[in-house]
Amino acid sequence: MGFTLVEGRNYCKLDNAYSNGSGKSSIFNGICFALTGETAQGISTGIENIFSDPDDCWVELTFMADGNEFILRRYKTPKPDLKV
């Protein structure tokens, strides 16, 4: 087992922050949402995909456990729906 570095860089010249707003927290929010139906901050409603149809939003998490591959896909619906 090793380590993973999550580093973000914000190249916006109008922003003095070097790494704020670069998406680091979004990775962990996506993992939490896939597993629990809530973000790391406990948010489960009002979640939107700002890059496409707001109602067409899901998170997919693929992982290995005990030599088996699992794929979780959680959809944004009135109540977050999980497909395994």
C-alpha positions as CSV (number, residue, x, y, z in Angstrom):
1,M,0.0,0.0,0.0
2,G,1.3,3.5,-0.8
3,F,0.3,7.1,-0.6
4,T,-1.7,9.3,-3.0
5,L,-1.2,13.0,-3.3
6,V,-4.2,15.0,-4.4
7,E,-2.9,18.4,-5.6
8,G,-4.9,21.1,-7.3
9,R,-3.7,24.1,-9.2
10,N,-5.8,27.2,-9.8
11,Y,-4.5,29.0,-12.9
12,C,-7.0,31.9,-12.7
13,K,-4.9,35.0,-12.7
14,L,-7.7,37.0,-11.0
15,D,-7.6,34.6,-8.0
16,N,-4.8,34.9,-5.5
17,A,-5.4,31.4,-4.2
18,Y,-3.0,28.8,-5.7
19,S,-5.2,25.7,-5.2
20,N,-8.6,26.9,-4.0
21,G,-11.4,25.9,-6.4
22,S,-9.4,23.3,-8.3
23,G,-11.7,20.3,-7.4
24,K,-9.8,18.5,-4.7
25,S,-12.7,18.3,-2.3
26,S,-15.0,17.3,-5.2
27,I,-13.2,14.0,-5.4
28,F,-14.0,13.1,-1.8
29,N,-17.5,14.5,-2.0
30,G,-18.1,12.2,-4.9
31,I,-16.8,9.1,-3.0
32,C,-18.9,10.0,0.0
33,F,-22.0,10.5,-2.1
34,A,-21.5,7.2,-3.9
35,L,-21.2,5.3,-0.7
36,T,-23.7,7.1,1.5
37,G,-26.0,9.3,-0.6
38,E,-24.6,12.4,1.1
39,T,-21.6,14.6,0.5
40,A,-18.8,14.8,3.1
41,Q,-20.7,17.9,4.5
42,G,-23.9,15.8,4.9
43,I,-25.7,17.3,1.9
44,S,-28.1,14.9,0.1
45,T,-30.6,17.3,-1.6
46,G,-30.1,20.1,-4.1
47,I,-27.1,18.4,-5.8
48,E,-26.8,19.3,-9.4
49,N,-24.5,18.6,-12.4
50,I,-23.6,22.1,-13.5
51,F,-22.1,20.8,-16.8
52,S,-25.2,19.1,-18.3
53,D,-28.9,18.4,-17.6
54,P,-29.4,19.1,-13.8
55,D,-31.6,16.1,-13.5
56,D,-29.1,13.8,-15.2
57,C,-26.6,13.6,-12.3
58,W,-24.8,10.5,-10.9
59,V,-21.6,9.4,-9.3
60,E,-19.9,6.1,-10.2
61,L,-17.3,4.5,-7.9
62,T,-15.3,1.4,-8.9
63,F,-13.3,-0.5,-6.3
64,M,-11.8,-3.9,-5.4
65,A,-12.6,-5.8,-2.2
66,D,-11.6,-9.4,-1.4
67,G,-10.5,-9.8,-5.1
68,N,-13.9,-8.8,-6.4
69,E,-14.6,-5.7,-8.4
70,F,-17.6,-3.6,-7.4
71,I,-19.2,-0.7,-9.3
72,L,-21.5,1.6,-7.4
73,R,-23.6,4.2,-9.3
74,R,-25.6,6.6,-7.2
75,Y,-28.2,8.7,-9.1
76,K,-29.6,12.0,-8.0
77,T,-33.3,11.5,-7.6
78,P,-35.7,13.0,-5.0
79,K,-34.0,10.4,-2.8
80,P,-30.5,9.3,-3.9
81,D,-30.8,5.9,-5.6
82,L,-28.0,3.3,-5.5
83,K,-27.3,0.7,-8.2
84,V,-24.6,-2.0,-7.5
